[in-house]
């Protein structure tokens, strides 16, 4: 999932450099959402593993 966030970030950077503002904004928004979902799933996984050990 983090891989897809990085891919969308790269697409946003390239689109921004080429002057495609709408595509760059959309790609950056998607990358940000995917990154936050990744962080939430990481925290849930860490908490679950701590609870299982106890």
Backbone as CSV, one residue per row, in Angstrom:
resi,resn,N_x,N_y,N_z,CA_x,CA_y,CA_z,C_x,C_y,C_z
1,UNK,0.833,-1.187,0.000,0.000,0.000,0.000,0.876,1.249,0.000
2,UNK,1.954,1.202,0.725,2.867,2.340,0.731,3.472,2.534,-0.654
3,UNK,3.652,1.440,-1.380,4.152,1.492,-2.752,3.230,2.333,-3.635
4,UNK,1.923,2.132,-3.505,0.968,2.883,-4.313,0.956,4.366,-3.932
5,UNK,1.141,4.656,-2.662,1.204,6.051,-2.239,2.409,6.743,-2.872
6,UNK,3.537,6.046,-2.928,4.731,6.612,-3.540,4.527,6.795,-5.042
7,UNK,3.877,5.830,-5.698,3.610,5.937,-7.133,2.734,7.152,-7.421
8,UNK,1.666,7.343,-6.662,0.796,8.504,-6.875,1.535,9.807,-6.576
9,UNK,2.435,9.791,-5.606,3.228,10.982,-5.315,4.137,11.320,-6.489
10,UNK,4.745,10.315,-7.085,5.604,10.546,-8.250,4.790,11.070,-9.424
11,UNK,3.604,10.514,-9.629,2.729,10.999,-10.699,2.367,12.461,-10.456
12,UNK,2.086,12.807,-9.206,1.744,14.188,-8.878,2.913,15.128,-9.137
13,UNK,4.113,14.700,-8.792,5.287,15.546,-9.014,5.554,15.755,-10.499
14,UNK,5.441,14.689,-11.286,5.659,14.807,-12.726,4.580,15.672,-13.362
15,UNK,3.336,15.456,-12.986,2.242,16.250,-13.547,2.374,17.715,-13.150
16,UNK,2.797,17.978,-11.939,3.001,19.355,-11.503,4.132,20.027,-12.264
17,UNK,5.199,19.273,-12.529,6.325,19.830,-13.273,5.944,20.133,-14.722
18,UNK,5.036,19.345,-15.279,4.612,19.549,-16.666,3.480,20.560,-16.796
19,UNK,2.944,21.013,-15.676,1.923,22.045,-15.714,0.492,21.550,-15.692
20,UNK,0.285,20.295,-15.405,-1.066,19.747,-15.313,-1.529,19.847,-13.857
21,UNK,-2.073,20.985,-13.487,-2.426,21.248,-12.099,-3.523,20.361,-11.552
22,UNK,-4.549,20.099,-12.362,-5.662,19.275,-11.893,-5.253,17.847,-11.619
23,UNK,-4.475,17.283,-12.521,-4.008,15.901,-12.347,-3.047,15.821,-11.168
24,UNK,-2.187,16.820,-11.033,-1.223,16.821,-9.931,-1.942,16.898,-8.586
25,UNK,-2.954,17.743,-8.501,-3.697,17.863,-7.248,-4.447,16.593,-6.890
26,UNK,-5.048,15.975,-7.899,-5.793,14.736,-7.655,-4.854,13.614,-7.233
27,UNK,-3.718,13.491,-7.908,-2.760,12.438,-7.564,-2.171,12.652,-6.178
28,UNK,-1.889,13.887,-5.842,-1.358,14.167,-4.506,-2.394,13.857,-3.434
29,UNK,-3.650,14.158,-3.698,-4.715,13.840,-2.749,-4.869,12.337,-2.546
30,UNK,-4.819,11.593,-3.639,-4.924,10.133,-3.550,-3.736,9.565,-2.781
31,UNK,-2.531,10.068,-3.073,-1.339,9.594,-2.364,-1.443,9.873,-0.871
32,UNK,-1.969,11.026,-0.515,-2.109,11.374,0.896,-3.111,10.458,1.581
33,UNK,-4.225,10.183,0.956,-5.239,9.295,1.539,-4.681,7.896,1.723
34,UNK,-4.004,7.362,0.706,-3.433,6.020,0.798,-2.386,5.959,1.904
35,UNK,-1.591,7.015,2.047,-0.570,7.037,3.091,-1.203,7.003,4.475
36,UNK,-2.269,7.777,4.683,-2.931,7.774,5.986,-3.605,6.436,6.285
37,UNK,-4.158,5.793,5.267,-4.726,4.462,5.462,-3.619,3.488,5.852
38,UNK,-2.465,3.590,5.196,-1.322,2.748,5.542,-0.911,2.948,6.996
39,UNK,-0.829,4.200,7.434,-0.446,4.463,8.825,-1.462,3.906,9.808
40,UNK,-2.752,4.038,9.492,-3.795,3.513,10.374,-3.692,1.988,10.473
41,UNK,-3.492,1.320,9.345,-3.372,-0.140,9.371,-2.110,-0.577,10.101
42,UNK,-1.035,0.190,9.980,0.190,-0.124,10.703,-0.032,-0.030,12.208
43,UNK,-0.692,1.023,12.658,-0.960,1.171,14.092,-1.866,0.069,14.615
44,UNK,-2.893,-0.278,13.843,-3.793,-1.360,14.255,-3.030,-2.666,14.362
45,UNK,-2.142,-2.928,13.410,-1.343,-4.153,13.433,-0.410,-4.184,14.643
46,UNK,0.218,-3.067,14.941,1.115,-3.013,16.096,0.362,-3.222,17.406
47,UNK,-0.777,-2.608,17.542,-1.584,-2.769,18.753,-2.073,-4.202,18.888
48,UNK,-2.481,-4.809,17.796,-2.943,-6.196,17.837,-1.821,-7.146,18.228
49,UNK,-0.610,-6.902,17.729,0.497,-7.778,18.083,0.899,-7.618,19.549
50,UNK,0.793,-6.409,20.087,1.088,-6.194,21.510,0.054,-6.891,22.373
51,UNK,-1.211,-6.825,21.980,-2.275,-7.476,22.756,-2.123,-8.992,22.721
52,UNK,-1.725,-9.545,21.575,-1.556,-11.010,21.470,-0.437,-11.523,22.350
53,UNK,0.622,-10.739,22.509,1.741,-11.175,23.342,1.372,-11.196,24.819
54,UNK,0.455,-10.339,25.216,0.088,-10.251,26.631,-0.891,-11.299,26.995
